[in-house]
Amino acid sequence: MKPIYVPSGRAKEYGDYALNIYTGCPHRCYYCFAPNTLHRMREEFHSRVEPRRDIVEETRWQIEREGITGKLIHLCFLCDPYPVGYDTTPTREIIKLLKETGNHVQILTKGCGDRDFDLLDGGDWYGITYTGAQRDQEPGTYWGFGRMEDLGEAKDRGIKTWVSFEPVINADYVLNVISNCRELFDKVKIGKLNYWPSDINWAEFGRKAEALCRKLGLDYYIKESLREEMEGKGGPREAET
């Protein structure tokens, strides 16, 4: 097992290196792509959440063998680094290891990661996912207001902050958060809902989001599938890995 890997597909738009810590995720977001990507039953994926076997030791060995240092490593794609209701000590151990070996982390969570802010510095990124979903669409997550408060605390500590607005479930909610919470984040990435039906006019939403980011002077990135909708090239997309 090589815990640190180079992501492919649309996941590549989030980072050059990634690491998945847990076997599943309890957040039960209805649009979750991970069970299909991992070829697992959805209920098993959401109910069986454990640290991957020997994840810290395997990561240490890989770093030593391959001399991995000076990298920004994304946590995580196929799980959440802070699964709500579970002990996240393995996440803390992974962050310590990555930092001790000269690497930095780019965290993305729908959980609460403030316990590890003491490990992070200005070379790290703490990020949350915000989709505008209703509570029953992401029933197991640490709810949105708490996530925003964590962003503010991270920023006050000098940690770089970001928001992944992907997949957008409610366009108006997302635009409102970008407009009114601008001071909480240093950059945003914005992407459409893939593989599920939506009544959002993606081309219109994408243009509004981009215009708003430009108006606010916000560092932003429009994910490729949304950019294609804006350019009239929308079509089926490959899965994230």
N, C-alpha and C positions, 0 to 999 in steps of 0.2 A: 504494500500500500504506500502510495506517495500522497500524503495529505495535501501538500501544496501543489497546485496544478495551474495550468494555463487554461482559462475558460474559453469556450467556443460559442459560436452562434451569437444571439443577441446579448448574452451575458458578457461577451468581450467588451461591450460598450461600458461596462461598469468598472473594469480593472484588468490589469495584465496578469495578476496572480490572485488565487483564491484558495480558501481552505474551509471545509465543512466539518463542524465539530460534532454534531449530533445525528442520530439515525432517523429522526423524525421531527415533527413540529406539532404542538398542541393547539395552535391558533385557529385552525379550521377555517381559513379563508376560502370561500366557495370557489374562487378562481385559481387556487393554488395549482401550479404546474408540476411541482416536485414529484408527487406520486406517479404521474405518467412518465416523467423523465427517468425515475428510478425503477419503473416497472413493478410498482407495489400497489396493493389494494389501499384505497384512500383511508379507510378506517384504521387499518394497521399503521399507516404512516402517522396519523394524528394521535394514536393512542400508545404507540411504542416509541418513547422518546428517551434515548440513552446516549451518553457520550460514545462515539465510535471507539471500538476496542483499541486500547493502548495509544490513543490519539496524541497525547503529549509526548510519549516516548518515541513514537514513529515520526512525529514532526521534528523532534530534536535530532534523531538519526539522519533524516533527510537533509536538514540544514547543515549538519556536520559533513555529510558525504558530498553534497553538491556545493557547499560554500555559499549558501544563500544569505545574502546580506544587502542592505541598502534598498530593499524592495518595499513597495506598498502592497500589502496583502489584504484582500477583501474578505470580511467575515459577515455573512456567509451567503451562498446562493441556494443551496438545497436544504437548508434548515434556517433557524433563527439563532443567533448567538446568545439570545436571552429568552429562552422558552418560558412563558409565564407558568408559574407553579412548580418549577423544577430548580434543583440546585445548579447554579451556573458557575460553580468553582472551576470546572474544566475550561470554561471560557477565560477566566482570570489567569489560569495557568498558561494557556496558549498565548495570551497577550504578553504576560511576563517573559515567556520564552522568546517571542518574536522581538520584543524590545531589547532584551539582553543580547541578542545576536545582531543588533544594528538595523533591524527592520522597523517598519511602521505599519499601522493597521488602519483600514477603512471599514468601519463598523456600519452595518445596516440592520435595523431592528424594528419590530413592532412590540418589543418588550421594554424592560426598564434596565438600562445599563449603567446607572449612576454609581453603582458600587465600585466600578472600575475606573472612574474618572481620575483617581490618584495615580494610575499607571500611564495615563496619556499625556501628550505634550503637543506643542504646536506643529509637529510633523505628522500628527495623526488626524483622522477624520472620524467624527461621531455623527452618524446619520440615522434618520428614521424614515419609514415609509408612511406616506399619507395618501389615501386614495379617495377620500370623501364618501366612503362606504357607510352604510347603516350598521348599527351594532350587531344585528343578527347576520350580517354578511361577513363579519370578522369576529365571531363570538368569543374566541379564546384570547384575544389580544389585550395588551395593556392599552387602555383607551386613549384616544388622540390627544386630549388636553394634557394628560400626564406626559406623553411623549414630547409635546411642545415645551413643557416646563423643563424637561431634561435637556433639551437643546439649549435653552437659555442658560442653564447652569454650566453646561459644557463650554459654551461660548465665554461666559464670565471667567472660566478657568484658563482661557487661552487656547482651548482645543478648537480646531477647525470644524465647522458644522455644515451639514448638508441634508437635503430632503429628496427622497425619491418619490416623485408623484407618478408612480406606475404600479399597477394599472389604474388609470383614472376611471373611477366609477361614477362620480358626480362632478361634472365639469364646473358648475357654478361654485361648489364648495372649494374645489382646488384653486380656482382663480381668486376666490376671496382670501384663502390662506396666503397665497403668494403676495397679494396686495397688502394685507394687514399684519403679517408676521415677518415681513422682510428683514427686520433687524435681528432675527433669531438665526438666520442661516447664511453661510458664505457662498453656497452654490446650490443649484437644483438640477435634477434630471427629470425629464417629463416624457411619459410614454403612454400609449393607448392600451386598452383592454384587448387582448388577443384571444382567439379561440372561443369566445363567449359572445352572445348577442348583446348589442347596445344600441340605444337610440341617439347616441351622441353623434353630432356632425363633426367628425374628426378633423377635417380640413379647417373648418371654421374655428373649432376649439384651439387647434395648434397655432393658427395665426393670432388669435387673441392672446394665448399664453406667451408667445414669442414677443408680441408687441408690448405686453405688460412687463416682461423681464427686461426688455431694452429700456423702457421708460424708467424703471426702477434702478437701472444700472447693475442688474443682477447677473452674476456668472451663471450661465445656464447651458444645458445641452438637451436638444430635442432628439429622442431616441429614433433610430432609423425607420421603424415601422410607422411612427407618427409623421415623420418627415415625408415619407412616401405618400401618405394620405394628403398632406398639404400640397404635394406636387402632382397629385392625381395619379399616383403609381401604386396605390394600395393593393395588397394581395396576400395570400397565405404566407406565413412566416415560419421559419424553423424554430425548434424548441430551444430553450435556454439550458445550458449544462454548466 
